[in-house]
Amino acid sequence: MTAEPRKAEHAPWLEPVRHDLVGVRFAVNVFIASLIVWFVLRRIADTNPIWAIASMVASSEPVVKEAARMFRSRLINVMIGCVVGLGFIAIGGVNLWKLPVALAVTVLISSYVIHVQTMWRQAPITAAIVIASGVEHHSKLTGIEHGLHKVGEVIFGCVVGIGVSWTMSKIWPVKSAKSA
């Protein structure tokens, strides 16, 4: 009786891990980008980086084409929210009752005028950030200043997210789900 050569142990549950390291790559992207955002905003700009980190995560993606699409969509909707939020602060000052109206107007503009459905929730979120800054500081001018500061942090986070995604795509390319 001849013995068959022993086959290597096959663990089917490991196959997705071996062939699909996209999650690991995403974790590395987020790790690197969050270090950059945290260091720059906390140590250099002396500001709380949480909004920038949230934006960085939302615009990070292991597949750079998807990252670019998310970046573009997020940036457009941040601008919509910023303009609407600043407009509501500029017209008549800072009142808490403006928040729900501004959010509704922002959603309508994002949904029916601009038509960028990816990340469309970012528009009212940004409007809320801008208006809340004004309400918190009880000043139209300070509200506008702090609102623009927060939007700048969000944009910075998006830029870092897409930058790290692009850099990592050159260092460690991954296949998109469509091409795999």
Secondary structure, 3 states (H helix, E strand, C coil): CCCCCCCCCCCHHHHHHHHCCHHHHHHHHHHHHHHHHHHHHHHHCCCCCHHHHHHHHHHCCCCHHHHHHHHHHHHHHHHHHHHHHHHHHHCCCCCCCHHHHHHHHHHHHHHHHHCCCCCCCHHHHHHHHHHHHHHHHCCHHHHHHHHHHHHHHHHHHHHHHHHHHHHHHHHCCCCCCCCC
